């Protein structure tokens, strides 16, 4: 029981660090859009479409270069550390460093070279692709450092690196765009180029803080290596094979996430050209509404699930390495419970505040508001897919994770045309959501039967969370509707005030209900429950723990 408690504390602490880093990073990545979007003036949708197209393809190369590396390295480092083989973990880091450096060089050269071939005849985007290719030189080694520390259950370096990377990227992006567009009067294409080149600048900052942390703690890591039992004999080549064999499923699933977006990028214009008389400029504007504007906002919530998945993987790997089935079961249920505790109110809350939220970031656009609301509901499917795929890999069920992900992609391809033809701009969103839900269903079903999860307690708690989230949703929707009628208009500052009021009210309602029923103690622990009770002026005796 004490070990299970320790594992849960690790999950909560690690999730807290990764959530803070991911959320703050995503918030920064969303807030910058407010000035950036306005500086392009009449060309803002075209600029956002060009930026989104560049990043969609870049994300595929980024996933190939790094997506599986932090999780795979963290997984293997945690595995060897659990066996007191710290020296092997150290060697794994060293041999992986040079291998990943070469991966970065190769990906950069390939992306740079094929940029004209994948531009779809739009030569404006070639320079965008090539500016993004430069970031691939640095990011693989940065991801390796993050994974190495995650393997020691040290999430703070990764979180701080992620935050600093995003901060530096945005500072450069805003400064360069303002000078380019507002001072020098250059075209929006030049401004977008500067915005995408910022990825390279940010990667330098994110890497430097990790190097500093490594140098600061190198002595402690070396001492652990000296204490290794040295019972296992693993060659350098075998270590590299281990990392890449474990990374491949992560890469496949992460690429699948981007492939869903890539399907939209290449199929949406084709379908709309066939079925409508819209110009390419109008089609790009529609594409920007869901692939650029809405996606940028919902990724704040998706970052929560990514943080949870990143924390859960090394802990699951450690439980599997110790061959403790009950501990593995406990970890799986803890991860799923925490996922629903965070995701249900976040998704429904975002849907409820879609109008003021869209207004704050992009200004008034009725279609854009509806697109954001539908995208918010679909976010739960994305988060489930993200976490369940990672949990499968955490318990070394890599092939099944790939199989179910491939099934989701096939369904996406099948649904894309009919749903887009029927529902227009909403079609790709629903096609992605339905496809990911199906894949998630198969992933959960396998975990349920393979590990005999017995989720009766989980189901009871999730049902309560769903009820509380719906109560919160109804209250927030009424509040937003009332405040909108009381303060009519499309002013951004008014929208921001309504958004803040709704967020505070919604969070208060949800947390209060969870406190009164004891769910907070069950999921987050007694210490956090006591702190929240003081905030809500609730006596300890008035909360009843869920059994």
Residue pairs with C-beta under 8 A, 6 or more apart in sequence:
3 327
4 327
4 330
7 315
7 318
7 319
7 327
7 330
7 331
7 334
8 330
8 334
8 525
9 525
10 153
10 311
10 315
11 311
11 312
11 315
11 331
11 334
11 335
11 338
12 338
12 524
12 525
13 155
14 150
14 153
14 155
14 310
14 311
14 315
15 307
15 308
15 311
15 312
15 338
17 155
17 156
17 158
17 159
17 311
18 155
18 158
18 159
18 306
18 307
18 308
18 310
18 311
19 303
19 304
19 307
19 308
20 159
21 155
21 158
21 159
21 160
21 161
21 162
21 163
21 307
22 159
22 162
22 303
22 304
22 306
22 307
23 300
23 303
23 304
23 307
24 163
24 166
25 162
25 163
25 165
25 166
25 303
26 299
26 300
26 303
27 300
28 163
28 166
28 167
28 170
29 166
29 170
29 296
29 299
30 296
30 297
30 299
30 300
30 361
32 170
32 173
32 174
33 296
33 361
33 362
34 360
34 361
34 492
35 174
35 178
36 173
36 174
36 177
36 195
37 44
37 48
37 361
37 362
37 363
38 44
38 363
39 177
39 178
39 181
39 182
39 191
40 46
40 47
40 48
40 181
40 188
40 191
43 188
45 284
45 285
45 288
46 188
46 281
46 284
46 285
46 288
47 188
47 191
47 192
48 288
48 292
48 293
49 284
49 285
49 287
49 288
49 292
50 124
50 125
50 128
50 188
50 189
50 192
51 128
51 192
51 195
51 196
51 292
52 265
52 287
52 288
52 291
52 292
52 295
53 125
53 128
53 265
54 125
54 128
54 129
54 132
54 192
54 196
55 132
55 196
56 258
56 261
56 262
56 265
56 291
57 118
57 129
57 262
57 265
58 111
58 129
58 132
58 133
58 135
58 196
58 199
59 258
59 261
60 255
60 258
60 259
60 262
61 107
61 110
61 111
61 133
61 136
62 135
62 136
62 139
63 251
63 254
63 255
63 257
63 258
64 107
64 251
64 255
65 100
65 103
65 104
65 107
65 136
65 139
65 140
65 143
66 100
66 139
66 140
66 142
66 143
67 247
67 250
67 251
67 254
67 255
68 246
68 247
68 248
68 249
68 250
68 251
68 254
69 96
69 100
69 140
69 143
69 144
69 147
69 243
69 247
69 250
70 143
70 144
70 146
70 147
70 150
70 158
70 310
71 147
71 150
71 246
71 247
71 250
71 310
71 313
71 390
71 393
72 147
72 243
72 244
72 246
72 247
72 250
73 92
73 93
73 96
73 144
73 147
73 148
73 150
73 151
73 243
74 147
74 148
74 150
74 151
74 310
74 313
74 314
74 317
75 151
75 246
75 313
75 314
75 317
75 393
75 394
76 89
76 92
76 151
76 239
76 242
76 243
76 246
76 317
77 89
77 92
77 93
77 147
77 148
77 150
77 151
77 152
77 314
78 151
78 152
78 153
78 314
78 315
78 317
78 318
78 321
79 317
79 318
79 320
79 321
80 86
80 88
80 89
80 92
80 232
81 89
81 151
81 152
81 318
82 317
82 318
82 321
82 322
83 229
83 231
83 232
83 321
84 227
84 228
84 229
85 228
85 229
85 230
85 231
85 232
86 221
86 224
86 225
86 227
86 228
87 225
87 226
87 228
87 230
88 228
88 232
88 234
88 239
89 148
89 151
89 225
90 221
90 222
90 225
91 234
91 236
91 239
92 239
92 242
92 243
93 144
93 148
95 236
95 239
95 240
96 144
96 239
96 240
96 243
97 141
97 144
99 240
99 243
99 244
100 140
100 141
100 143
100 144
101 140
101 141
103 140
104 136
104 137
104 138
104 139
104 140
104 141
105 137
107 133
107 136
107 140
108 133
108 134
108 136
108 137
111 129
111 130
111 132
111 133
111 136
112 129
112 130
112 133
115 125
115 126
115 129
115 130
115 133
116 123
116 126
118 129
119 125
119 126
119 129
120 266
124 189
127 189
127 193
128 192
128 193
128 196
131 193
131 196
131 197
131 199
131 200
132 196
132 197
132 199
132 200
134 197
134 199
134 200
135 199
135 200
135 202
135 203
137 200
138 200
138 203
138 204
138 207
139 203
141 207
142 161
142 165
142 203
142 206
142 207
142 210
145 157
145 161
145 207
145 210
145 211
145 214
146 157
146 158
146 161
146 162
146 210
148 214
149 155
149 157
149 158
149 210
149 213
150 158
150 310
150 311
150 314
151 314
153 314
153 315
155 310
155 311
157 209
157 210
157 213
158 310
160 209
160 213
161 206
161 207
161 209
161 210
162 206
164 205
164 206
164 209
165 202
165 203
165 205
165 206
166 202
167 202
167 205
168 201
168 202
168 204
168 205
168 206
169 198
169 199
169 201
169 202
169 203
169 205
170 198
170 202
172 198
172 201
172 202
173 194
173 195
173 198
176 191
176 194
176 195
176 197
176 198
177 191
177 194
177 195
180 186
180 190
180 191
180 194
181 188
181 190
181 191
214 221
234 242
246 393
246 398
248 398
249 393
249 398
249 399
249 401
249 402
250 390
250 393
252 401
252 402
252 405
253 389
253 390
253 393
253 401
253 402
253 405
256 405
256 406
256 408
256 409
257 382
257 385
257 386
259 409
260 409
260 412
260 432
260 435
260 436
261 291
261 295
263 412
263 413
263 416
263 428
264 287
264 290
264 291
264 416
264 428
264 432
265 287
265 291
267 416
267 417
267 420
267 428
268 283
268 286
268 287
268 291
268 420
268 428
269 280
269 283
269 284
269 287
271 416
271 417
271 420
271 421
272 278
272 283
272 286
272 420
273 280
273 283
275 421
276 283
278 286
286 424
286 425
289 365
289 367
289 368
289 371
289 425
290 371
290 375
290 425
290 426
290 428
290 429
291 428
293 358
293 361
293 362
293 368
293 371
293 372
294 368
294 371
294 372
294 375
294 429
295 375
296 361
297 350
297 357
297 358
297 361
297 372
297 375
298 350
298 372
298 375
298 376
298 378
298 379
298 382
301 343
301 346
301 347
301 350
301 376
301 379
301 383
302 379
302 382
302 383
302 386
304 342
304 343
304 346
304 383
305 339
305 342
305 343
305 382
305 383
305 384
305 386
305 387
306 386
308 335
308 338
308 339
308 342
308 387
309 335
309 386
309 387
309 389
309 390
309 391
310 390
312 331
312 335
312 387
312 390
312 391
312 394
313 390
313 391
313 393
313 394
314 394
315 331
315 394
316 328
316 331
316 332
316 335
316 391
316 394
316 395
317 394
317 396
319 327
319 328
319 331
320 328
320 394
320 395
320 396
325 451
328 395
328 451
329 451
329 452
329 453
329 454
332 391
332 395
332 447
332 451
332 453
333 453
333 455
333 457
333 458
335 387
335 391
336 387
336 391
336 455
336 458
337 458
337 461
337 462
337 522
337 523
338 523
339 383
339 384
339 387
340 461
340 462
340 465
340 466
341 465
341 514
341 519
341 523
343 379
343 380
343 383
343 384
344 380
344 462
344 465
344 466
344 469
345 465
345 468
345 469
345 472
345 506
345 507
345 510
346 379
347 376
347 377
347 379
347 380
347 383
348 376
348 469
348 470
348 472
348 473
349 469
349 472
349 473
349 476
349 502
349 503
349 506
349 507
350 357
350 372
350 376
350 379
351 373
351 376
351 377
351 473
352 473
352 476
352 477
352 480
352 502
352 506
353 476
353 480
353 498
353 499
353 502
353 503
353 506
354 369
354 370
354 372
354 373
354 376
355 369
355 480
355 484
355 495
356 480
356 484
356 495
356 496
356 498
356 499
356 502
357 372
357 495
357 499
358 364
358 365
358 368
358 369
358 372
359 369
359 490
359 492
359 495
360 492
360 495
360 496
360 499
362 368
363 490
363 492
364 490
367 425
370 426
371 425
371 426
371 429
374 426
374 429
374 430
375 429
377 433
378 429
378 430
378 432
378 433
381 432
381 433
381 434
381 436
381 437
381 440
382 432
382 433
382 436
384 436
384 437
384 440
384 444
385 405
385 408
385 436
385 437
385 439
385 440
385 443
388 440
388 443
388 444
388 447
389 401
389 404
389 405
389 439
389 443
391 443
391 447
392 398
392 400
392 401
392 404
392 443
392 446
392 447
393 401
395 447
395 450
395 451
397 446
397 450
400 443
400 446
401 443
404 439
404 442
404 443
404 446
405 439
407 438
407 439
407 442
408 435
408 436
408 438
408 439
409 435
411 434
411 435
411 438
411 439
412 431
412 432
412 435
415 430
415 431
415 434
415 435
416 427
416 428
416 431
418 427
419 426
419 427
419 428
419 430
419 431
420 427
420 428
420 431
421 427
423 430
447 453
448 455
457 546
457 547
460 546
461 519
461 522
461 523
461 546
464 517
464 519
464 546
465 514
465 519
468 509
468 510
468 513
468 514
469 510
471 509
471 513
472 506
472 509
472 510
472 513
473 506
475 505
475 506
475 509
476 502
476 505
476 506
476 509
479 501
479 502
479 505
480 498
480 502
483 498
483 501
483 502
484 498
487 494
487 497
487 498
508 536
511 520
511 532
511 536
512 536
512 538
514 520
515 529
515 532
515 533
515 536
515 538
515 543
516 538
516 542
516 543
516 544
517 543
517 544
517 546
518 529
518 543
518 544
518 545
518 546
519 546
520 528
520 529
520 532
520 543
521 529
521 543
521 545
522 545
522 546
529 543
530 540
532 538
533 539
533 540
533 543
